[in-house]
Amino acid sequence: QVRLVESGGGLVQPGGSLRLSCAASGNIRSIQTVGWYRQSQRELVATVTSGGSTSCADFVKGRFTISRVYANNTVYLQMNSLVPEDTAVYYCNARIRTSSGFTGNYWGQGTQVTVSS
């Protein structure tokens, strides 16, 4: 079984920062592209490929940074200069190849980010 667990959400004032984590565990052979999404349309926020190439949506460019640590199968989303419009549940999605050879897309349970004064 493969599991994705997000953490790091919370309540922050406008202009503040949060760092979200997405940790993958289980029978993992390799992790390909990982993306952060936010509700309600599951809009794409940022992605990082297996080779480390990153991209961010225009509405977060210059404020959010995605990164990954291969050693512990974790992807981070550093969010700076947060605004109320960033309030959402943030989800992690990863394309993972398991030890048995199966490749599929996995979702975490989500972590709530609330930006409010």
C-alpha positions, 0 to 999 in steps of 0.5 A, a space after each residue: 500500500 502507498 500512502 500520502 500524508 500532508 501536514 503543515 496547514 493552519 491559520 496564518 495572518 495575511 503576509 505570513 508563511 507556511 510550509 506544507 509537507 507531503 510524505 509518501 510511504 509504503 511499497 514505493 519503487 519510484 516517485 514521478 511527478 508530484 503536485 500540490 492542488 487546492 480546492 475547490 476545483 482542484 486547481 494546480 498550484 505547483 509541480 515537481 518532476 522526478 528530475 527536480 524540475 519545478 513549475 508554479 501556477 501564475 497566481 502563486 509565482 514569486 510567493 510559493 516554492 515547491 521542492 522535494 527531498 528524495 531521501 525521505 520521499 517528501 515534497 514541500 510547498 513553501 508559501 510566503 506572502 499569503 493572502 486570504 485568497 490562498 485559503 483552501 484545502 491543499 492536496 498532494 498528488 503523486 504518480 508512484 510506481 510501487 514495488 510490484 510494478 503498478 503505477 498510479 496516481 495517489 492523493 493525500 487527505 488534504 491539509 487546511 490553510 486559512 489566511 485571515 486576520 
